[in-house]
Amino acid sequence: MKSPFISRVKIKNFRNFLDIDVKLNHKQVLVGENGIGKTNFLRAIQIILDQSFSDFDRELSSSDFNDSIETPIENGEEIKITIEIQNYEHNRQLVAQFEDAVISTNPPTLQINYKYYPIKDEVEKIIRYQYIIYKGINEEKIFRREDRDLLNIKVIGALRDVERELNANKRSPLYKLVKQYNIEQDELKKIAESMKDAAEEILNLDEIRDVKNVIEKKFTTLAGLQQDNTVNLRPYDIDIERLLYTIQVYMGIKERPVAELSLGLANILYVSMMMLLLKDKTVPRILKVEDYKNLLDKEGVEIVTNNYKISVTENNYILKDEINADTNKSLYSFFDRYNYQPHTATILALEEPEAHLHPVLQRLIYREVLHKSESSVIFTTHSPYITSVAPLETIVHGRYEVNQTKMFSTASLKIDEKDKEDIERYLDAKRGEIYFGKGVLLVEGITEEYIIPKVAQLMGTPLEDLGIVVCNIHSTNFKPYVQLLESLGIPWSLITDGDYYELEIKKDKEGKEKSVKHYHRDWLEGTQQNFRGIELMNKMLIDLKICEDKDIPKASFPDQLELLRNNNCHVGFYTFEVDSMANSNEEGLLTFKKVYSEVRSGGEKQQENFDNEIDDRNFWNALKKIDNNISKGRFAQRLSSQLTLEMVPIYIKNGVNGIINKVRANHE
């Protein structure tokens, strides 16, 4: 059963955030540039939910107000933080404890609020500021420590000391994990006494006796007239609690301690323990024999007898491995009814979990955490290896705009399942690069992927200087990618071929008319203009409700192109290669011939045939020879090194200028 999670966060006037309202999911990956406020976003949640925060930590000051607010304390401004919690309804303890926090039953939703506000006297003069944390919409329903004991957040900072955390005695996740098993106290007492008896044998060693004597003599010398100079040695006192928290982890065949592990392996170990620690414990991994017997007369006990086996010591029953989801759900229902164990719902937040991890390990570990873990986890990351395996609906993107950070989420993104799978495969292959651009230029093929960065360089503004990413989606299905970028507030433009075609109406044997599209033909004056690229982009804008059908100037091809340009869609006439050839002067056409000669596989005759097609301006035939004898991608790769601005079609220049202007407008 998946754990409760934060489904919505609203922040007003706190640090980076002037006014945000962002929806979240069970797993959440926060991305954005340094200084965008990812840590402050987590801190806003911590102010409400973190058990380790003191009253002092929750008491804010004037420096915590957004920088755009002048003299906030003098003007009586307030800081407000609201979080909503969903997926809690299967936890009966939370249902009972947070009855006053319920704001919706469909879906069941809890709300908890923080407010930092002024206290005024009878003449409205501000005396001081104070904070309040309350449940639901009633400020009298205070959110207290006992509430936080049941629902909280654990934040693991980016500069974490894993070795210290794992060796921190009672703070260690290993100790907390062991404690959850409720080991019999009598058994622990016997072991502790045995260890103490064995340890006392060390006092009989001659070396230890001599150590006692020399210490006692030296003490007597230094203590002077001190009356009681007796020194006694005894082994370390081994009580039950100390017995548990002195258990340490050792790794590998040589049993290396944590201190000797690489930072990466220590991180993996730490994250593994934290995930186990936060896992719902309604279905116990170990049942004591007495508890097992007490369940045998319960209805549906077969689910227990079929999935637990007696331990080697015969003191306990142990849950079998490889329990499938349906079985686990049935076990959860049984134990929730007959053997309910109260447990804390803790949300885990990890800042930059990629620290010290090899990219392959990042992908393996966080694919498991993001896709399979039952615990709610929030990541902040700069790693494309983590975002590449993140489910599409888990991304929150932070972007800075005029003294404040805006947060954009994919939690409510509505994309067809097939398109969603396509995008996730694309993100996996491209390492999630689409999330890290200040702007994204979408293109349909490998040719544009090679050519466009060179075009921007020739125009005097290399795309990487502005953080603009070129994403080749290998198709003309731009719609889901535009939906994704729109949901995350990332500026975008797209460049696609016009794919001009002639429409021929034919009749079949029965006399019925049918249309046939003929691509790769030169447009002739007076013929009907048809462009597949324009048609696809018009449809996309209508489907996404960016434009309405009535807005499309159907009778005018130039007006349609202008409408598309105004909406970030830049469409060619034929394809890039043909449009570029048609746009080139004699020098440019010589460049095409030269590039062909450098990468062709055939002999001089092959070159001569290509040159003839160029000279006769049969550009479609020239393109076919490129495609058949070289490949468009290989040709574009070499062409990009010799390209001149005069060879570049106007729609390519417009597309590059469009995304550059949008990014500059957002960041200047």
Secondary structure, DSSP 4 states (H G I P E B T S, - for coil): -PPPEEEEEEEEEETTEEEEEEE--SEEEEE--TTSSHHHHHHHHHHHH-TT--HHHH---GGGB-TTSSSTTTTT--EEEEEEEES-TT-HHHHHHTGGGEEEETTEEEEEEEEEEEEE-TTS-EEEEEEEEEETT-TTSB--HHHHHHEEEEEE-TT--HHHHHT-GGG-HHHHHHHTT---HHHHHHHHHHHHHHHHGGGGSHHHHHHHHHHHHHHHHHHTT-S-------PPP--HHHHHHT---EETTTTEEGGGS-HHHHHHHHHHHHHHHHS--SS-SEEEHHHHHHHTTSTTTHHHHTTEEE-TTSSEEEEPS---HHHHHHHHHHHHHHS-----EEEEEEESTTTT--HHHHHHHHHHHHHH-SS-EEEE---HHHHTTS-GGGEEEEEE-SSSEEEEE-TT----HHHHHHHHHHHHHTTTGGGG-SEEEEESSHHHHHHHHHHHHHTT--GGGGTEEEEE-SSS--HHHHHHHHHHT--EEEEE---EEEEEEEE-TTS-EEEEEEES----TTSPPEEHHHHHHHHHHHHTTSS-GGGS-TT-HHHHHHHHHHTTEEE-SS-HHHHHHHH--HHHHHHHHHHHHHH-SS-HHHHHHHHHHHHTT-HHHHHHHHHHHT-HHHHHHHHTTT--GGGS-HHHHHHHHHHHHHHHHHH-
